[in-house]
């Protein structure tokens, strides 16, 4: 992973609402997202793009249960 380049891209996303909005339109297609980042001057890899897409997905109920320690984490009333 090109972590310095990925960090630069993430910093730019945080600081540029237009860039962030454009990126959200590409969340469904990693190849298109890779082409778009290259057009914007970032040298990311497909693995970088996939990592970004995985991080941006919404957590499922199962993911949330696991993050909270599962069903047995809370005392029963």
DOFIPA-274134 format. One record per residue: x, y, z of N, C-alpha, C in turn; residue in three letters; residue number from 1. Coordinates in Angstrom, 1 decimal. Layout:
BEGIN
{n.xx = X	n.yy = Y	n.zz = Z	ca.xx = X	ca.yy = Y	ca.zz = Z	c.xx = X	c.yy = Y	c.zz = Z	resn = ALA	resi = NUM}
...
# end
This chain:
BEGIN
{n.xx = 0.8	n.yy = -1.2	n.zz = 0.0	ca.xx = 0.0	ca.yy = 0.0	ca.zz = 0.0	c.xx = 0.9	c.yy = 1.2	c.zz = 0.0	resn = UNK	resi = 1}
{n.xx = 0.5	n.yy = 2.2	n.zz = -0.7	ca.xx = 1.2	ca.yy = 3.5	ca.zz = -0.8	c.xx = 0.7	c.yy = 4.4	c.zz = 0.3	resn = UNK	resi = 2}
{n.xx = 1.1	n.yy = 4.2	n.zz = 1.5	ca.xx = 0.4	ca.yy = 4.8	ca.zz = 2.7	c.xx = 0.6	c.yy = 6.3	c.zz = 2.6	resn = UNK	resi = 3}
{n.xx = 1.7	n.yy = 6.9	n.zz = 2.2	ca.xx = 1.9	ca.yy = 8.3	ca.zz = 2.1	c.xx = 0.9	c.yy = 8.9	c.zz = 1.1	resn = UNK	resi = 4}
{n.xx = 0.8	n.yy = 8.3	n.zz = 0.0	ca.xx = -0.2	ca.yy = 8.8	ca.zz = -1.0	c.xx = -1.6	c.yy = 8.6	c.zz = -0.6	resn = UNK	resi = 5}
{n.xx = -1.9	n.yy = 7.5	n.zz = 0.1	ca.xx = -3.3	ca.yy = 7.3	ca.zz = 0.6	c.xx = -3.6	c.yy = 8.4	c.zz = 1.7	resn = UNK	resi = 6}
{n.xx = -2.6	n.yy = 8.7	n.zz = 2.5	ca.xx = -2.8	ca.yy = 9.7	ca.zz = 3.6	c.xx = -3.0	c.yy = 11.1	c.zz = 3.0	resn = UNK	resi = 7}
{n.xx = -2.3	n.yy = 11.4	n.zz = 1.9	ca.xx = -2.4	ca.yy = 12.6	ca.zz = 1.2	c.xx = -3.8	c.yy = 12.7	c.zz = 0.6	resn = UNK	resi = 8}
{n.xx = -4.3	n.yy = 11.7	n.zz = 0.0	ca.xx = -5.6	ca.yy = 11.6	ca.zz = -0.6	c.xx = -6.7	c.yy = 11.8	c.zz = 0.5	resn = UNK	resi = 9}
{n.xx = -6.6	n.yy = 11.1	n.zz = 1.6	ca.xx = -7.5	ca.yy = 11.2	ca.zz = 2.7	c.xx = -7.6	c.yy = 12.6	c.zz = 3.3	resn = UNK	resi = 10}
{n.xx = -6.4	n.yy = 13.2	n.zz = 3.5	ca.xx = -6.3	ca.yy = 14.6	ca.zz = 3.9	c.xx = -7.1	c.yy = 15.6	c.zz = 3.0	resn = UNK	resi = 11}
{n.xx = -6.8	n.yy = 15.4	n.zz = 1.7	ca.xx = -7.5	ca.yy = 16.2	ca.zz = 0.7	c.xx = -9.0	c.yy = 16.0	c.zz = 0.7	resn = UNK	resi = 12}
{n.xx = -9.5	n.yy = 14.8	n.zz = 0.9	ca.xx = -10.9	ca.yy = 14.5	ca.zz = 1.0	c.xx = -11.5	c.yy = 15.2	c.zz = 2.2	resn = UNK	resi = 13}
{n.xx = -10.8	n.yy = 15.2	n.zz = 3.4	ca.xx = -11.3	ca.yy = 15.9	ca.zz = 4.6	c.xx = -11.4	c.yy = 17.4	c.zz = 4.4	resn = UNK	resi = 14}
{n.xx = -10.5	n.yy = 18.0	n.zz = 3.6	ca.xx = -10.4	ca.yy = 19.4	ca.zz = 3.4	c.xx = -11.1	c.yy = 20.0	c.zz = 2.2	resn = UNK	resi = 15}
{n.xx = -11.6	n.yy = 19.1	n.zz = 1.3	ca.xx = -12.3	ca.yy = 19.6	ca.zz = 0.1	c.xx = -13.6	c.yy = 18.9	c.zz = -0.1	resn = UNK	resi = 16}
{n.xx = -14.7	n.yy = 19.6	n.zz = 0.3	ca.xx = -16.0	ca.yy = 19.0	ca.zz = 0.2	c.xx = -16.4	c.yy = 18.5	c.zz = -1.2	resn = UNK	resi = 17}
{n.xx = -16.0	n.yy = 19.3	n.zz = -2.2	ca.xx = -16.3	ca.yy = 18.9	ca.zz = -3.6	c.xx = -15.6	c.yy = 17.6	c.zz = -4.0	resn = UNK	resi = 18}
{n.xx = -14.4	n.yy = 17.4	n.zz = -3.6	ca.xx = -13.6	ca.yy = 16.2	ca.zz = -3.8	c.xx = -14.3	c.yy = 15.0	c.zz = -3.1	resn = UNK	resi = 19}
{n.xx = -14.7	n.yy = 15.2	n.zz = -1.9	ca.xx = -15.4	ca.yy = 14.2	ca.zz = -1.1	c.xx = -16.7	c.yy = 13.8	c.zz = -1.8	resn = UNK	resi = 20}
{n.xx = -17.5	n.yy = 14.8	n.zz = -2.2	ca.xx = -18.8	ca.yy = 14.5	ca.zz = -2.9	c.xx = -18.5	c.yy = 13.7	c.zz = -4.2	resn = UNK	resi = 21}
{n.xx = -17.5	n.yy = 14.1	n.zz = -5.0	ca.xx = -17.2	ca.yy = 13.4	ca.zz = -6.2	c.xx = -16.8	c.yy = 12.0	c.zz = -5.9	resn = UNK	resi = 22}
{n.xx = -16.1	n.yy = 11.7	n.zz = -4.9	ca.xx = -15.6	ca.yy = 10.4	ca.zz = -4.5	c.xx = -16.8	c.yy = 9.5	c.zz = -4.2	resn = UNK	resi = 23}
{n.xx = -17.8	n.yy = 10.0	n.zz = -3.5	ca.xx = -18.9	ca.yy = 9.2	ca.zz = -3.1	c.xx = -19.7	c.yy = 8.7	c.zz = -4.2	resn = UNK	resi = 24}
{n.xx = -19.7	n.yy = 9.4	n.zz = -5.4	ca.xx = -20.4	ca.yy = 8.9	ca.zz = -6.6	c.xx = -19.7	c.yy = 7.7	c.zz = -7.2	resn = UNK	resi = 25}
{n.xx = -18.5	n.yy = 7.4	n.zz = -6.7	ca.xx = -17.8	ca.yy = 6.2	ca.zz = -7.3	c.xx = -17.7	c.yy = 5.0	c.zz = -6.4	resn = UNK	resi = 26}
{n.xx = -18.4	n.yy = 5.1	n.zz = -5.3	ca.xx = -18.2	ca.yy = 4.0	ca.zz = -4.3	c.xx = -18.6	c.yy = 2.6	c.zz = -4.8	resn = UNK	resi = 27}
{n.xx = -19.4	n.yy = 2.5	n.zz = -5.8	ca.xx = -19.8	ca.yy = 1.2	ca.zz = -6.3	c.xx = -18.9	c.yy = 0.6	c.zz = -7.3	resn = UNK	resi = 28}
{n.xx = -17.9	n.yy = 1.3	n.zz = -7.7	ca.xx = -17.0	ca.yy = 0.8	ca.zz = -8.8	c.xx = -15.6	c.yy = 1.1	c.zz = -8.5	resn = UNK	resi = 29}
{n.xx = -14.8	n.yy = 0.1	n.zz = -8.1	ca.xx = -13.4	ca.yy = 0.4	ca.zz = -7.7	c.xx = -12.5	c.yy = 0.8	c.zz = -8.9	resn = UNK	resi = 30}
{n.xx = -12.8	n.yy = 0.2	n.zz = -10.0	ca.xx = -12.0	ca.yy = 0.6	ca.zz = -11.2	c.xx = -12.3	c.yy = 2.0	c.zz = -11.6	resn = UNK	resi = 31}
{n.xx = -13.5	n.yy = 2.5	n.zz = -11.6	ca.xx = -13.8	ca.yy = 3.9	ca.zz = -11.9	c.xx = -13.2	c.yy = 4.8	c.zz = -10.9	resn = UNK	resi = 32}
{n.xx = -13.2	n.yy = 4.4	n.zz = -9.6	ca.xx = -12.6	ca.yy = 5.2	ca.zz = -8.5	c.xx = -11.1	c.yy = 5.3	c.zz = -8.7	resn = UNK	resi = 33}
{n.xx = -10.5	n.yy = 4.2	n.zz = -9.1	ca.xx = -9.1	ca.yy = 4.2	ca.zz = -9.4	c.xx = -8.7	c.yy = 5.2	c.zz = -10.5	resn = UNK	resi = 34}
{n.xx = -9.5	n.yy = 5.1	n.zz = -11.6	ca.xx = -9.3	ca.yy = 6.0	ca.zz = -12.8	c.xx = -9.5	c.yy = 7.5	c.zz = -12.3	resn = UNK	resi = 35}
{n.xx = -10.5	n.yy = 7.7	n.zz = -11.5	ca.xx = -10.8	ca.yy = 9.1	ca.zz = -11.1	c.xx = -9.7	c.yy = 9.6	c.zz = -10.2	resn = UNK	resi = 36}
{n.xx = -9.1	n.yy = 8.8	n.zz = -9.3	ca.xx = -8.0	ca.yy = 9.3	ca.zz = -8.4	c.xx = -6.8	c.yy = 9.6	c.zz = -9.3	resn = UNK	resi = 37}
{n.xx = -6.5	n.yy = 8.8	n.zz = -10.2	ca.xx = -5.4	ca.yy = 9.0	ca.zz = -11.1	c.xx = -5.5	c.yy = 10.3	c.zz = -11.9	resn = UNK	resi = 38}
{n.xx = -6.8	n.yy = 10.6	n.zz = -12.4	ca.xx = -7.1	ca.yy = 11.8	ca.zz = -13.1	c.xx = -6.8	c.yy = 13.0	c.zz = -12.2	resn = UNK	resi = 39}
{n.xx = -7.1	n.yy = 12.8	n.zz = -10.9	ca.xx = -6.9	ca.yy = 13.9	ca.zz = -9.9	c.xx = -5.5	c.yy = 14.1	c.zz = -9.4	resn = UNK	resi = 40}
{n.xx = -4.6	n.yy = 13.2	n.zz = -9.9	ca.xx = -3.2	ca.yy = 13.3	ca.zz = -9.6	c.xx = -2.7	c.yy = 12.4	c.zz = -8.4	resn = UNK	resi = 41}
{n.xx = -3.5	n.yy = 11.5	n.zz = -8.0	ca.xx = -3.1	ca.yy = 10.6	ca.zz = -6.9	c.xx = -2.6	c.yy = 9.3	c.zz = -7.5	resn = UNK	resi = 42}
{n.xx = -1.5	n.yy = 8.7	n.zz = -7.0	ca.xx = -1.0	ca.yy = 7.5	ca.zz = -7.4	c.xx = -1.4	c.yy = 6.3	c.zz = -6.5	resn = UNK	resi = 43}
{n.xx = -2.6	n.yy = 6.0	n.zz = -6.4	ca.xx = -3.1	ca.yy = 5.0	ca.zz = -5.5	c.xx = -3.2	c.yy = 3.7	c.zz = -6.3	resn = UNK	resi = 44}
{n.xx = -3.2	n.yy = 2.6	n.zz = -5.6	ca.xx = -3.4	ca.yy = 1.3	ca.zz = -6.2	c.xx = -4.8	c.yy = 0.8	c.zz = -6.0	resn = UNK	resi = 45}
{n.xx = -5.1	n.yy = -0.3	n.zz = -6.7	ca.xx = -6.4	ca.yy = -0.9	ca.zz = -6.6	c.xx = -6.7	c.yy = -1.3	c.zz = -5.2	resn = UNK	resi = 46}
{n.xx = -5.6	n.yy = -1.8	n.zz = -4.5	ca.xx = -5.7	ca.yy = -2.3	ca.zz = -3.1	c.xx = -6.1	c.yy = -1.1	c.zz = -2.2	resn = UNK	resi = 47}
{n.xx = -5.5	n.yy = 0.1	n.zz = -2.5	ca.xx = -5.8	ca.yy = 1.3	ca.zz = -1.7	c.xx = -7.3	c.yy = 1.7	c.zz = -1.9	resn = UNK	resi = 48}
{n.xx = -7.7	n.yy = 1.6	n.zz = -3.1	ca.xx = -9.1	ca.yy = 2.0	ca.zz = -3.4	c.xx = -10.0	c.yy = 1.0	c.zz = -2.7	resn = UNK	resi = 49}
{n.xx = -9.7	n.yy = -0.3	n.zz = -2.8	ca.xx = -10.6	ca.yy = -1.3	ca.zz = -2.1	c.xx = -10.6	c.yy = -1.1	c.zz = -0.6	resn = UNK	resi = 50}
{n.xx = -9.5	n.yy = -0.7	n.zz = 0.0	ca.xx = -9.4	ca.yy = -0.4	ca.zz = 1.4	c.xx = -10.3	c.yy = 0.7	c.zz = 1.8	resn = UNK	resi = 51}
{n.xx = -10.3	n.yy = 1.8	n.zz = 0.9	ca.xx = -11.2	ca.yy = 2.9	ca.zz = 1.1	c.xx = -12.6	c.yy = 2.5	c.zz = 1.0	resn = UNK	resi = 52}
{n.xx = -13.0	n.yy = 1.8	n.zz = 0.0	ca.xx = -14.3	ca.yy = 1.3	ca.zz = -0.2	c.xx = -14.8	c.yy = 0.5	c.zz = 1.0	resn = UNK	resi = 53}
{n.xx = -14.0	n.yy = -0.4	n.zz = 1.5	ca.xx = -14.3	ca.yy = -1.3	ca.zz = 2.6	c.xx = -14.5	c.yy = -0.4	c.zz = 3.9	resn = UNK	resi = 54}
{n.xx = -13.7	n.yy = 0.6	n.zz = 4.1	ca.xx = -13.9	ca.yy = 1.5	ca.zz = 5.3	c.xx = -15.1	c.yy = 2.3	c.zz = 5.2	resn = UNK	resi = 55}
{n.xx = -15.6	n.yy = 2.6	n.zz = 4.0	ca.xx = -16.7	ca.yy = 3.5	ca.zz = 3.9	c.xx = -18.1	c.yy = 2.8	c.zz = 3.9	resn = UNK	resi = 56}
{n.xx = -18.0	n.yy = 1.5	n.zz = 3.9	ca.xx = -19.3	ca.yy = 0.8	ca.zz = 3.9	c.xx = -20.0	c.yy = 0.9	c.zz = 5.3	resn = UNK	resi = 57}
{n.xx = -21.3	n.yy = 0.9	n.zz = 5.3	ca.xx = -22.1	ca.yy = 0.9	ca.zz = 6.5	c.xx = -22.0	c.yy = -0.4	c.zz = 7.3	resn = UNK	resi = 58}
{n.xx = -21.9	n.yy = -0.3	n.zz = 8.6	ca.xx = -21.8	ca.yy = -1.5	ca.zz = 9.4	c.xx = -23.1	c.yy = -2.2	c.zz = 9.5	resn = UNK	resi = 59}
{n.xx = -23.1	n.yy = -3.5	n.zz = 9.3	ca.xx = -24.3	ca.yy = -4.3	ca.zz = 9.5	c.xx = -24.7	c.yy = -4.5	c.zz = 10.9	resn = UNK	resi = 60}
{n.xx = -25.9	n.yy = -5.0	n.zz = 11.2	ca.xx = -26.2	ca.yy = -5.3	ca.zz = 12.6	c.xx = -25.3	c.yy = -6.3	c.zz = 13.3	resn = UNK	resi = 61}
{n.xx = -24.9	n.yy = -7.3	n.zz = 12.5	ca.xx = -23.9	ca.yy = -8.3	ca.zz = 13.0	c.xx = -22.6	c.yy = -7.6	c.zz = 13.3	resn = UNK	resi = 62}
{n.xx = -22.1	n.yy = -6.7	n.zz = 12.4	ca.xx = -20.9	ca.yy = -6.0	ca.zz = 12.7	c.xx = -21.0	c.yy = -5.2	c.zz = 14.0	resn = UNK	resi = 63}
{n.xx = -22.1	n.yy = -4.5	n.zz = 14.2	ca.xx = -22.3	ca.yy = -3.7	ca.zz = 15.4	c.xx = -22.4	c.yy = -4.6	c.zz = 16.6	resn = UNK	resi = 64}
{n.xx = -23.0	n.yy = -5.8	n.zz = 16.5	ca.xx = -23.0	ca.yy = -6.7	ca.zz = 17.7	c.xx = -21.6	c.yy = -7.1	c.zz = 18.1	resn = UNK	resi = 65}
{n.xx = -20.8	n.yy = -7.4	n.zz = 17.1	ca.xx = -19.5	ca.yy = -7.9	ca.zz = 17.3	c.xx = -18.6	c.yy = -6.7	c.zz = 18.0	resn = UNK	resi = 66}
{n.xx = -18.8	n.yy = -5.5	n.zz = 17.5	ca.xx = -18.1	ca.yy = -4.4	ca.zz = 18.0	c.xx = -18.5	c.yy = -4.1	c.zz = 19.5	resn = UNK	resi = 67}
{n.xx = -19.8	n.yy = -4.4	n.zz = 19.8	ca.xx = -20.3	ca.yy = -4.2	ca.zz = 21.1	c.xx = -20.0	c.yy = -5.3	c.zz = 22.1	resn = UNK	resi = 68}
{n.xx = -19.4	n.yy = -6.4	n.zz = 21.5	ca.xx = -19.1	ca.yy = -7.5	ca.zz = 22.4	c.xx = -20.1	c.yy = -8.7	c.zz = 22.2	resn = UNK	resi = 69}
{n.xx = -21.0	n.yy = -8.6	n.zz = 21.3	ca.xx = -21.9	ca.yy = -9.6	ca.zz = 21.1	c.xx = -23.2	c.yy = -9.5	c.zz = 22.0	resn = UNK	resi = 70}
{n.xx = -24.1	n.yy = -10.4	n.zz = 21.8	ca.xx = -25.4	ca.yy = -10.4	ca.zz = 22.5	c.xx = -25.2	c.yy = -10.6	c.zz = 24.0	resn = UNK	resi = 71}
{n.xx = -24.1	n.yy = -11.2	n.zz = 24.4	ca.xx = -23.9	ca.yy = -11.5	ca.zz = 25.9	c.xx = -23.2	c.yy = -10.4	c.zz = 26.6	resn = UNK	resi = 72}
{n.xx = -22.8	n.yy = -9.3	n.zz = 25.9	ca.xx = -22.1	ca.yy = -8.3	ca.zz = 26.5	c.xx = -22.9	c.yy = -7.4	c.zz = 27.5	resn = UNK	resi = 73}
{n.xx = -24.2	n.yy = -7.4	n.zz = 27.3	ca.xx = -25.0	ca.yy = -6.6	ca.zz = 28.1	c.xx = -25.8	c.yy = -7.4	c.zz = 29.2	resn = UNK	resi = 74}
{n.xx = -25.8	n.yy = -7.0	n.zz = 30.4	ca.xx = -26.5	ca.yy = -7.8	ca.zz = 31.4	c.xx = -28.0	c.yy = -7.8	c.zz = 31.1	resn = UNK	resi = 75}
{n.xx = -28.6	n.yy = -8.9	n.zz = 31.4	ca.xx = -30.1	ca.yy = -9.1	ca.zz = 31.2	c.xx = -30.8	c.yy = -8.4	c.zz = 32.4	resn = UNK	resi = 76}
{n.xx = -31.9	n.yy = -7.7	n.zz = 32.1	ca.xx = -32.7	ca.yy = -7.1	ca.zz = 33.2	c.xx = -33.4	c.yy = -8.1	c.zz = 34.1	resn = UNK	resi = 77}
# end
